[in-house]
Amino acid sequence: MPTGYISIGSNIDKEAHIPCCLHTLKKLFGPLTISSIYESEAVGFIGGVFHNLVVGFESDLSAKQVAHILRQIELEHGRSRQSQKFSSRTLDLDLILFGEAIIQEDGLSIPRAEIEEYAFVLEPLAEIAGSLKHPVSGKTYDELWQQANHIQSKQHRVTPDWLK
């Protein structure tokens, strides 16, 4: 059974959407490996601060089935399919890894390029899966994070009230 990793982000009512999302993911996939929560400024647009994290899970579903489930969860949390790529989000769920799969079909891209492009994806992934290797580069996520000077940002770990 492959291990998948989901990048989760929100900057609209994040104190409600993220915990609810985690509860739903636990119900659907069972135990989750959950990174710390990182707070960062919006990237590519002016907007409220984001909370981002990565979760790991095991599933016997296909990557395509998991991605479909994630889209449904986003829609249930008020995400519009008409929203621009760089805009505020109630909930943004991206399947960034699925075992060692390399997939480029039907709008599904795994591993997601965002892993190496954005600190808010790579740092929490390295935190919970640092010794795993990127299926394309062969480098561990710890190595990628250590070499990621170009994307390291002013994000920082936070403990939201709902975690206290």
BELRA-V6514 format. One record per residue. N is the residue number from 1. PSI is psi in radians with two decimals (NA if undefined). Layout:
N & PSI
N & PSI
//
This chain:
1 & 2.14
2 & 2.67
3 & 2.24
4 & 2.78
5 & 2.31
6 & 2.25
7 & 2.27
8 & 2.31
9 & 2.63
10 & 2.46
11 & 0.21
12 & 2.02
13 & 0.78
14 & -0.49
15 & -0.33
16 & -0.80
17 & -0.74
18 & -0.87
19 & -0.68
20 & -0.74
21 & -0.79
22 & -0.70
23 & -0.79
24 & -0.79
25 & -0.69
26 & -0.71
27 & -0.66
28 & -0.68
29 & -0.12
30 & -2.65
31 & 2.45
32 & 2.55
33 & 2.12
34 & 2.22
35 & 3.03
36 & 2.90
37 & 2.32
38 & 2.37
39 & 2.32
40 & 2.76
41 & 2.72
42 & 2.51
43 & 2.20
44 & -0.05
45 & 2.92
46 & 2.14
47 & 3.10
48 & 2.86
49 & 2.58
50 & 2.64
51 & 2.27
52 & 2.58
53 & 2.97
54 & 2.43
55 & 2.53
56 & 2.60
57 & 2.84
58 & 2.50
59 & 2.56
60 & 0.09
61 & 2.86
62 & 2.82
63 & -0.70
64 & -0.72
65 & -0.74
66 & -0.79
67 & -0.69
68 & -0.76
69 & -0.74
70 & -0.70
71 & -0.71
72 & -0.74
73 & -0.75
74 & -0.82
75 & -0.69
76 & -0.36
77 & 0.35
78 & 0.20
79 & 2.32
80 & 2.37
81 & -0.22
82 & -0.02
83 & 2.64
84 & 2.78
85 & -0.85
86 & 1.61
87 & 2.92
88 & 2.65
89 & 2.40
90 & -0.72
91 & 2.28
92 & 2.01
93 & 2.12
94 & 2.20
95 & 1.89
96 & -0.45
97 & 2.62
98 & 1.66
99 & -2.37
100 & 0.29
101 & 2.50
102 & 1.96
103 & 2.29
104 & 1.40
105 & 2.60
106 & 0.73
107 & 0.03
108 & 2.17
109 & 1.93
110 & 2.25
111 & 2.60
112 & 2.41
113 & -0.48
114 & -0.40
115 & -0.77
116 & -0.07
117 & -0.52
118 & 2.27
119 & -0.60
120 & -0.15
121 & -0.85
122 & -0.76
123 & -0.85
124 & -0.54
125 & -0.78
126 & -0.57
127 & -0.73
128 & -0.22
129 & 0.62
130 & -0.57
131 & -0.15
132 & 2.68
133 & 2.42
134 & 2.26
135 & -0.27
136 & -0.95
137 & -0.45
138 & -0.02
139 & 2.61
140 & 2.81
141 & -0.51
142 & -0.81
143 & -0.78
144 & -0.71
145 & -0.75
146 & -0.53
147 & 0.04
148 & 0.70
149 & -0.59
150 & -0.30
151 & -0.18
152 & 2.31
153 & -2.95
154 & 0.38
155 & 2.73
156 & 2.72
157 & 2.49
158 & 2.77
159 & 1.68
160 & 2.77
161 & -0.64
162 & -0.20
163 & -0.21
164 & NA
//
